[in-house]
């Protein structure tokens, strides 16, 4: 399927809508991973044009960003990091580490490209997004799972990258990377 880019700087390609995208009309291609940092390819030679700036990391799978002058909370699609700040749930094993890792990957002021899937928002009115670090094409959602800081969470219909994220999780589990080696899996309370 080809791309169909309009004058409103929106682009639909392969069922993924790019939000407020300024100069690129493509989505991050699926990439192979063996853990650690994972970059998305730029087969057309373009950088991933930023459409948001990170304001702060909330926890291991949620960030606050500035989009067109408006603050938004973004829940990263396809992943689930251990809890570290939920007021109604205990801190989970590797929750603080996941948050600190995401802060290192996306420090305040980092320009990112947000890419959405089928649904724009979750039940808490957070934006749902795949996050690509603009300066180098790091596919953050995939990197967090590949490095063992988050587990895969398939939540249809927002599942465009579910198979790539599941493969990254399988690699992390096999290598006992991150939460898999320290906690034995996700959702383990600190004890």
N, C-alpha and C positions, 0 to 999 in steps of 0.2 A: 504494500500500500504506500503510495506517495504522500508527501506532506502537503498541507493545505493551509498556508499562512495568510492571515488577514491583516488589515491596517490597524486593528486594535492591539497588535502585538500579542495575539494569542495564536497558538498553533496546535492542531490535532494531528497526531501521528501515531499509528499503531494503537489507538485507543487511549493515549495518554495526553492530557492537556497540560501545556507548559504555561505557568502563571506569569503574566506581565513580562514575558520574555522579550528582551530588547533586540538581540542581534542573531540568535541562533534558533533554528526551527527543527531541532532533532532531540531525541531523548537519549539518555545514557544507554549504550549498548550493554547487553549482558556480557559479563567478563568472567573468566576463570579465576579462582583464587586458591592460594595455598596458605592463607593466613597472613596476618600483618596488614599493612596498608594496601588498599586495592584502588587502583585508578581506573576510571572509565576511559575507553578509547575515544579519540576524536578523529574518526575516519575521514571527515571532510576538512580537517585542518583547523577548525574553529575552536576557540576556547569556549567554556561554558559561561555564557554571559550572566552576570549576577542580576538577580531580581529581588534580593533581600540581603540584609546585614544582620549578623548575630548580635543580639543584645546581651543574652546570658543563657547559660545552660541551667535548666530546671532540675533535671535528673538524667539518668542514662539513656532515655529515649524521648525526651521532650526539651525543646528550646524555645526561647522568646526571641523574636526577630522583628526588624523594622521593614515593612513592605510599603512602598509608596508613601512614606511618612506616617504610617499607622503601625502600632504595635500589635503583633499577633503571636499567639502560642501555637507551636507546631509540634504535633505528635508524629514521630518518624514511623512511616508505614513498614509493615512486614517484620518488625522486630519487637522484642519485649526484654527490657533490661530489668535486673532485680530492683525492687523498691528501695528507695533511700530517703524519700521525703513525704510519702503519703501519710496524712494525719490519722487515717483510720486503719492503717496496716503497719505491722512491724518492719523495721529495716531488715532487708534480706541479705544473705551472704553475697558478697561481691557487689552490693548496691553502691557503696561509696566509691569503690574502685571504678565502676562503670561511669559514674558521674564525673570523676576526676579525669578519666580517659577522654570522655566527650569534651570536657573543658579544654584539654590539651589539643584535641583535634580541631575544635571550633572555638577559639578564644574570642572574647568580645571584639567586635569590629570586623570579624571575618566575613568576606563577601561570599555568598552562596547562590546557587540556582536551586529554587524549589520546583519540583516536578510533582504534579498530582496524579492520582489514579482516577478511578471512576467517581468516588465520593469526595467532595471537597472538605467536609467537616465530620467530626465524630459526635457522639452524643453530648459531649461537654463543650461543643462549639469550637474545638481546637482545629486548626487547619491540619489536614493529613498530607504528608509530603515525603517524597524521596529527596534527599539532600545531597547535592554535589558541591564540593568546595571549588569555587570558581578558579582560583589561582593554579590548581594542578589537576582538576578533574577527579579528586578523590570522591568515590561513591560512599558516603558516610554510613548509610544504613548497612550496606554490605560489609564494610570494613569492621563495624562494631561486632557483627556476628562472626566474621572470619577470625577476629582476634580473641573471641571468647568473652566479650563484655556484654553480649546480649544473645538471646535465643531467637530462633525464627518464630514468627507468629503470623500464620496465614489467616487473613480475615477477609474472605470474599465479600464484595466483588473487587476489593482493592488488592489484587494479587498478580499484577503484571510481572513482578520480579520474584514471585514466590519460589520458583524452582531454583533460581540462582542463589537465593538466600538460604534455601534448604540445603543445597550442596555445600555452601560455606559453613553451615552449622555442622553437617556431617564431618567435614574436615576438622573443625575445631574440637568436636567430641572425640574423634579418633586420635587426635594429638593431645588430649587432655589440656587444651588451651583455656586459660582464663577461668571462668566460673566452673567449667567442666572439671578441671583438675583440682580446684580449691574447694568446691562445694558439692561436687557430684552431679550438678544439674541446676536448673533455674528454680525459683520459688522456694528456696531453703531459708527459713528464718535464722537470724544470728542466734547462737545458743550459748 
